[in-house]
Amino acid sequence: MSPTSETAQGGRRLVIVESPAKAKTIKGYLGPGYVVEASVGHIRDLPNGAAEVPDQYTGEVRRLGVDVEHDFQPVYVVNADKKSQVRKLKELLADSDELFLATDEDREGEAIAWHLQEVLKPKVPVRRMVFHEITKDAIRAAVANPRELNQRLVDAQETRRILDRLYGYEVSPVLWKKVMRGLSAGRVQSVATRLVVERERERIAFRSAEYWDLTGVFATGRTGDTSDPGTFGARLTAVDGRRVAQGRDFASTGRLKDGAQVLHLDEAGARGLAAALEGAAFTVRSVESKPYRRSPYAPFRTTTLQQEASRKLGFGAKATMQVAQKLYENGFITYMRTDSTTLSETAVAAARAQVTQLYGADYLPDKPRSYAGKVKNAQEAHEAIRPSGDRFRTPAETGLTGDQFRLYELIWKRTVASQMKDAVGNSVTVKIGGRASDGRDAEFSASGKTITFHGFMKAYVEGADDPNAELDDRERRLPQVAEGDRLAAEEITADGHATKPPARYTEASLVKELEEREIGRPSTYASIIGTILDRGYVFKKGTALVPSFLSFAVVNLLEKHFGRLVDYDFTAKMEDDLDRIARGEAQAVPWLKRFYFGESATAPGAGGGAAPGAVGDAAEAGNGDGDHLGGLKDLVTDLGAIDAREISSFPVGDGIVLRVGRYGPYVQRVTEAEGETGQRADVPDDLPPDELTVAYAEELLAKPSGDFELGTDPETGRKIVAKAGRYGPYVTEVLPEDTPKTGKNAVKPRTASLFKSMSLDTVTLEDALRLMSLPRVVGTDPEGVEITAQNGRYGPYLKKGTDSRSLDSEEQLFTITLDEALAIYAQPKQRGRAAAKPPLKELGTDPVSERPVVVKDGRFGPYVTDGETNATLRRDDDVETITPERGFELLAEKRAKGPAKKTAKKAAKKTTTAKKTAAKKTTTAKKTAAKKTTTAKKTAAKKTATAAKAAGKPAAETD
């Protein structure tokens, strides 16, 4: 029986989903007896501040939003921005005969459904409707086969939420007191930050090693072709039977690893050997051939999709999930937050059908392929991410464009390829030997690979994190040679190499690392990376994630005083425990008590209260042996041992220290002289920590800093000084000491920024007086309106009343005449569309729009554009160093967000409302008068609450 005909008999049904886009798609698949409405995400959550907590709660409950003394009962409040939506849902429910909660089938979705049921308090039957793809058949099957709410999933999500609230709201204030206001800590975000910081520490400690070897080009003497090349390259591997050192033989100290029995060639040794091998006779010593076989990759799950979208499409994790969400909600792919690589029988049949249709029966294996899940504690019974439906639409059939098309194509290719045959071929290793003129024996080696049947590679080849890595479908053909064949050396060259520091994490490789360490949930990785970027703990340099100096201070504090909270194994074990709670193998309340109050607070698995001071020593609770659950409360209470200056100080060398201050990082030369602070200099916020060498620190300290006295203003007699400010160099006058600085008689000193062509080293008193004379009156127009030349935030300009016009150069501020100014004003105003400036940098062709991408200088700073989409460069991006990949990524993120919301409709709505109000004015005058006093009181109360909330809200708590 179809849902429509069921409705005719069963009355009206209200279906609630999370998003309006999802509601719109589902509505099209259900009959007229169904009302589909969105909750617009969570409607209820823990309070964001004390002002949101109901009045009956006091003390710690108001601060945390959790009653830790009474079984960690959470205090839930309806989000302020969701109250109108809740009201609408209640009105719709009042007219309905049945309620279907159709939120996502995971912990988060189950929790949203539970909160909806708790808040709406339905008096009609409630059904839990679940599906993992939005197609007509899937939606109708979900209506016909509802289930009950899964309370275990709800409890598991609630436990995670409480845990993250306690972690965030207890640890973040420690960072405020000891490092800087506004910082945040989180169960997974702090560990992710530590990973990035540790990688940078490795880079700082790294010492490069130089090593040399030889490359030879050998000829067979035959005329070559594509199947049998006449020449091939080989690399020196051994001298007199001793292996030649390669990069893998060196430690990060720049020295050979202990026990490495290898020959370390330097430049002189390599060049000498190359010269000795000139004219030597070479023969093939061995030919080893092995069969090559490569199986297809498993279908995508959340993390592998994020990694591949980063490698192949240049998407960040956040952009990938935004695009995937749109594809899911519009019925193109299955649910995109999944740990599973399993395909349903329907999906396997669809994929196999397309293999036969598109590639032929030769590419279809005899039996369907199945993929066992590799993710520990894989969440729920989801499928892998795949095209939706029982017949996959090819990318061309979808009608999609831009980023959605590209991501769908990636998912479609991967899914189809997963049901294709293996790629097979042969791998060959050839060893060549020769004797040098000085008697030394040299052995070279060459490796080749040929693919005789491409199999799944016809459809899809996985990318690599290392840009220098060879992809699976790359062939390297060697000539057909046999042992004993003579070869001629056409060229032998000495090659120098240097070991490289470990590569910084990219979003893709950080996601992979977190998953391999079993830290956090894969579905949260995109938001975690977004958080550490937004908080300023990490910034991007190209696609690499670079830790800020601020993150070094934060991680330093957490490692020294909250060791377990950022311990990788501890965080992974916490994840195990949370999954045990989800499976019903452990209880939430006893577990939370042990985590918050300490190991001795309650016996494992037992209930009852706990004394807050059950664990006496904070260090023992945080870093002792035994059970991995320590007492968070004691850790954050005992802060006496934390030296704020020490945890924010890092030695650079030669008596120079890097410190993280309230206003940013700076270097300081340490002095033992009493009362002296030592020489200081600000460090650029976007400087990668591994680039802060002693030499660069000396360079920063040598730059002019402090006040430079330029002379005295002859008109006022005041001293004029030049200063280095945080936002650039400037000049100012020094006011007498008795000058009022506050109140209505306050006097502000004249101040002016230096022109771009000026510097503190060269600026003169004359320059300073000219700068401080601005704005300059150029003259008046024929109507008597004054025209002035001014220097503003966006450059030099003319101002006449409210009409401003840009000038071409700063020098024009002093040279432009009235006639020239009037000529500029005689031209039509271009309203921000002046003659286009030449691009600052060209980045190549965008892979999505296939249009040239350039960096331009805009009113609000530099931005990248392909002519269709504009994306402003972030704080950590630099015009000189931005890579094409970073430019494409910024454009992809901007496209994923969609066009900016317009407010014109709201304005129109206001006008309409105003008319309606006017029409009703006479009939409602008495009611308005009666309600006036009450409304005023409510408004006043609301303002007070808002102010309190703004003052008392912690930074954030997040995974």
ABEGO torsion letter per residue (X at the ends): XBAAAAAAAAEBBBBBBABAAAAAAAAAABBAABBBBBAGEBABBBBABAAABBAABBEAAAAAGBBAABGGBBBBBBBAAAAAAAAAAAAAAAABABBBBABBBBAAAAAAAAAAAAAAGBABBBBBBBBABBBAAAAAAAAABBBBBBAAAAAAAAAAAAAAAAAAAAAAAAAAAAABBGBBBBAAAAAAAAAAAAAAAAAAABBBBBBBBBBBBBBAGBBBBAABBABBBBBBABBGGBBBBBAAABBAAGBBBBGBBBBBBBAAAAAAAAAAABGBBBBBABBBBBBBBBBBBBBBBAAAAAAAAAAAAGBBAAAAAAAAAAAAAAGABBBABBABABBBAAAAAAAAAAAAAAAEAAABBABBBBBBBABBGBBEBBBBBBBBEABBBBAAAAGBBEAAAAAAAAAAAAAAAAABBBBBEBBBBBBBBBBBAAGBBBBBBBBBBBBABAEAAAABBBBBABAABBBAABBBBBBBBBBGBBBBBABBBBBBBBBBBBBBBBAAAAAAAAAAAGBEBAAAAAAAAAAAAAAGABBBBEABBBBBAAAAAAAAAAAAAAAAAABAAAAAAAAAAAAAAAAGABBAAAAAAAAAAEAAABBBGBBEBBBAAABABAAAAAABBEBABBBAAAAAABAAABBAAAAABBBAEGGBBBBBBAAEBBBBBBBABBGBAEBBBBBBAABBAAABBAAAAAAAAABBBEBBBAEBBAAAGBBBBBBBBAAEBBBBBBBBAABBABEAABBBBBBBBBBAABBAAABBAAAAAAAAAOBBBAEBBAAGBBBBBBBBAAEBBBBBEABBBBBABAAAAAABBAAAAAAAAABBBAGGBBBBBBBABBAEBBAAAGBBBBBBBBAAEBBBBAGABBBBBBAABBAAABBAAAAAAAAAAAAAAEBBBBAAAAAAAAAAAAAAAAAAAAAAAAAAAAAAAAAAAAAAAAAAAAAAAAAABBAEBBX
